[in-house]
Amino acid sequence: MSSLSQHKAFIFLLTAVSIAFVWLLLPFYGAVLWAVILAILFQPMHRRLERRLKGRRNTAAFISVLACVFIVIIPVTLIFVSLIREGASVYQRVNNGTFDFNDYLDQFLVTLPPTVQNWLGSAGIDSISDLGNRLASALEQGSRLIATHMLSIGQNTLQFLVSTGIMLYLLFFLFRDGRSLGHQVRATAPLSDAYTYQLIDKFTAVVRATVKGNVIIAVVQGTIGGVAFWLLGIEAALLWGVLMAFLSLLPAIGSAIIWVPVAAYLLLSGSYAKGLVLVFVGVVVIGLVDNLLRPPLVGKETKLPDYVVLISTVGGMTLLGINGFVLGPLIAALFMVSWSLFRSEKEADEQAHEVDKTPSESPSELPK
């Protein structure tokens, strides 16, 4: 067998076993993904800890994993459990009739001008009660959908615990052997060293910017919005705060999807003080948080265009769930840097080709 045939067979084997290995990891790809993300985010802390412990890698890795548990996992779990309880409470109130959406809607619609009510009639809505029934039906369907997801979450508790255990176990070895693994990845990548370093640097920068920057900003904005809702006496403040934090990940749209309609309802229903307070919090406080925290946390050099972030984030979450808010911008960033490298290589080849075609002497200068 020729060496070329052996090389092709080896490449086929390498591709097949790589695909099979990825297929094995698919059930727990979220655990692997978040282990890598946490390892990247806490790597500076781990290195300082390792230096203080004078190179005792096992001890440093164990302490770093404990730090991740207390700083990230336990707070997120507590918020998640509280969110499930509050969502279940809202669902029960809608089902048993304690929360009558029509009453709230009637209070809002009676304040509308007659022209708006006439427009509703021309839109095919015969009466205010008809609109209330339609919106109440939509709310009921949405609450049932939320309850269904909550039930599935409860049924998948064991899978969640297994995934968390795998993530922490992998995180320990990423802390302990992260440098050697990074060297192996760079050495075996089928790209030049320059391209490999640029892709890895972009990967690390986007992960840090997306998770550390955007998540911190989202948490701060959601906390401010939730506390404002709670102080104003708006029901399900925790639920609305989490939704605002989640929507804050989307540029241009953000948490305004939640607080703008609530502020409009408060103003039109006669609660002018509460409405103006909520407008002030939304426009000034939440807006300043984004303007003040985004530059130092995200950084201009890693910031993708807003339209790319919006499309990639929504597309990622649509296809991949909650993990998509990281994977979407990450794929978009790697797409852009890969094509940028390709363009640079193409321009370099064109310049080299033009140099080769340029004669050293013009025909008029040749000796006769």
SULDABEL-V687830 format. One record per helix or strand of 2 or more residues. SS is the DSSP state (H for helix, E for strand). FROM is the first residue (numbers start at 1). TO is the last residue. If there is no record, write none. Layout:
# SULDABEL-V687830
ss->SS from->FROM to->TO
ss->SS from->FROM to->TO
This chain:
# SULDABEL-V687830
ss->H from->3 to->41
ss->H from->43 to->52
ss->H from->57 to->96
ss->H from->101 to->109
ss->H from->114 to->122
ss->H from->128 to->155
ss->H from->157 to->188
ss->H from->193 to->231
ss->H from->237 to->247
ss->H from->256 to->268
ss->H from->272 to->298
ss->H from->300 to->302
ss->H from->306 to->357
ss->H from->363 to->365
